[in-house]
Amino acid sequence: MFRLFATGVIWIVMLASADGQDGDADLSSRTCEGDAMRCYGLGAAYNHGRGVEQDYARAAELFRQACEGGIAISCVSLGIMYQTGRGVTQDYARAAELFRQGCDGGAARACASLGAMYYSGIGVLRDYVIGHALFNLAASRGSTLDAEERARVEDLMTPQQIAEAQALARRCQENGIAACLQ
């Protein structure tokens, strides 16, 4: 995930400095022209107000384009916007769909965010087994915080549920997220 985030940050800097200006250059005239990573970078700029006036609705649209273009971390960013209602109408079910798409695309943060939704029962039916499996998947992708979340969920589970969650996580890893959420 860090690599994907860092790549997005690099794109913001590249967008801002493409014409020789510094990182706070005005990006408002720039478009992503069908380049999904460029859409993600511009979306991040609008989301954080870097080089442009902060505009959550514009950020959401750019994140949508990048997510549709296969940029998994952009699906996470857009999912968070739907989860919080920032720039879009709050919609937990849509956030869960976006986290699912991002997790399937390899973003550990998406797996963890979806796991948290299953753990808490927000936007999806509460299911500790699925939540644990998703935290496990995120941890296997290098996220240490999600290992802590997984341990927290384990405190609420029976040994049989933990074994089921571990088997589910292996299925997710081998067959993709859709296979383990059916």
C-alpha positions in Angstrom: 0.0 0.0 0.0 2.8 2.4 0.8 4.2 2.0 -2.7 0.8 2.9 -4.1 0.4 5.9 -1.8 4.0 7.1 -2.5 3.3 6.8 -6.2 0.2 9.0 -5.8 2.3 11.6 -3.9 4.9 11.5 -6.7 2.2 12.1 -9.2 1.0 15.2 -7.3 4.5 16.6 -7.2 5.0 15.8 -10.9 1.7 17.4 -11.8 2.6 20.5 -9.9 6.2 20.7 -11.2 5.5 19.7 -14.8 5.8 23.4 -15.9 8.7 24.1 -13.6 6.7 25.4 -10.7 7.0 24.2 -7.2 4.7 21.7 -5.4 2.1 24.4 -4.5 1.6 25.4 -8.2 -2.0 25.8 -9.4 -3.2 22.5 -10.7 -6.8 23.6 -11.4 -6.2 23.8 -15.1 -4.8 20.3 -15.3 -6.9 17.2 -16.3 -6.1 13.6 -16.0 -6.8 12.9 -19.7 -7.7 9.3 -19.2 -4.5 8.5 -17.2 -5.8 6.7 -14.1 -2.7 7.4 -12.0 -2.8 11.1 -13.0 -6.5 11.1 -11.9 -5.5 9.7 -8.6 -2.8 12.3 -8.1 -5.2 15.2 -9.0 -7.9 13.7 -6.8 -5.4 13.7 -3.9 -4.5 17.3 -4.6 -8.2 18.3 -4.6 -8.9 16.2 -1.5 -6.1 17.9 0.5 -6.1 21.3 -1.1 -2.6 21.1 -2.5 -2.0 23.3 -5.5 -5.8 23.8 -5.9 -8.6 25.0 -3.8 -9.9 22.0 -1.7 -12.9 20.5 -3.5 -14.1 17.2 -2.2 -16.7 16.7 -4.9 -14.0 17.2 -7.6 -11.7 14.8 -5.6 -14.4 12.2 -5.5 -15.0 12.4 -9.3 -11.2 12.1 -10.0 -10.9 9.2 -7.5 -13.8 7.5 -9.3 -12.1 7.8 -12.6 -8.8 6.4 -11.1 -10.6 3.6 -9.4 -12.4 2.6 -12.6 -9.0 2.7 -14.2 -7.6 0.1 -11.9 -5.8 2.2 -9.2 -6.7 0.3 -6.1 -5.7 3.0 -3.6 -8.0 5.4 -5.4 -10.9 3.0 -4.6 -9.9 3.3 -0.9 -9.8 7.1 -1.1 -13.3 7.1 -2.7 -14.6 4.5 -0.3 -13.5 6.7 2.6 -15.3 9.6 1.1 -18.5 7.6 0.8 -18.0 6.3 4.4 -17.7 9.9 5.7 -20.0 11.7 3.3 -17.2 14.0 2.2 -17.8 15.3 -1.3 -20.5 12.6 -1.9 -23.7 11.5 -0.2 -22.8 9.2 2.6 -23.4 5.6 1.5 -21.9 2.7 3.6 -22.9 0.1 1.1 -21.1 1.9 -1.7 -18.1 2.4 0.6 -18.0 -1.4 1.2 -18.2 -2.0 -2.6 -15.2 0.3 -3.2 -13.2 -1.2 -0.4 -13.9 -4.7 -1.9 -12.7 -3.5 -5.3 -9.6 -1.9 -3.8 -8.9 -5.1 -1.7 -9.2 -7.2 -4.8 -6.8 -4.8 -6.5 -4.2 -5.4 -3.8 -4.6 -2.4 -1.5 -4.1 -3.6 2.1 -5.9 -0.5 3.4 -9.0 -1.5 1.4 -8.9 -4.9 3.0 -8.6 -3.5 6.5 -11.3 -0.9 5.9 -13.7 -3.6 4.7 -12.7 -5.8 7.6 -13.5 -2.9 10.0 -17.0 -2.6 8.4 -17.6 -6.3 8.9 -16.2 -6.1 12.5 -18.5 -3.2 13.4 -21.5 -4.1 11.2 -21.6 -0.8 9.4 -22.8 -1.0 5.8 -22.6 -4.8 5.9 -23.9 -7.5 8.2 -21.6 -7.9 11.3 -19.5 -10.9 10.7 -16.4 -11.4 12.9 -15.1 -14.3 10.7 -15.1 -12.2 7.5 -13.7 -9.2 9.4 -10.9 -11.3 10.8 -10.1 -12.8 7.4 -9.9 -9.4 5.8 -7.6 -8.1 8.6 -5.6 -11.2 8.1 -5.4 -10.5 4.4 -4.3 -6.9 5.0 -1.7 -8.0 7.5 -0.3 -10.5 5.0 0.1 -7.5 2.6 2.3 -5.8 5.2 0.0 -3.8 7.3 1.0 -4.0 11.0 -1.9 -2.0 12.3 -4.3 -4.5 10.9 -2.6 -7.4 12.7 -3.6 -5.5 15.9 -7.2 -5.1 14.7 -7.2 -8.8 13.9 -6.1 -9.6 17.5 -8.9 -7.4 18.8 -11.5 -9.3 16.8 -10.0 -12.6 18.0 -10.9 -11.7 21.6 -14.6 -11.9 20.5 -14.3 -15.2 18.6 -14.3 -18.9 19.4 -11.3 -21.0 18.4 -13.5 -22.6 15.7 -14.4 -19.2 14.3 -10.7 -18.2 14.2 -9.9 -21.4 12.3 -12.7 -20.7 9.9 -11.5 -17.1 9.4 -7.9 -18.3 8.7 -9.2 -20.8 6.1 -11.3 -18.0 4.6 -8.3 -15.7 4.4 -6.4 -18.4 2.5 -9.2 -18.7 0.1 -9.2 -14.9 -0.4 -5.5 -14.9 -1.0 -5.7 -17.7 -3.5 -8.9 -16.9 -5.3 -9.5 -13.2 -4.9 -11.8 -11.3 -2.6 -15.0 -12.2 -4.5 -14.4 -15.9 -3.7 -14.3 -15.3 0.0 -17.2 -12.9 0.4 -19.9 -15.1 -1.2 
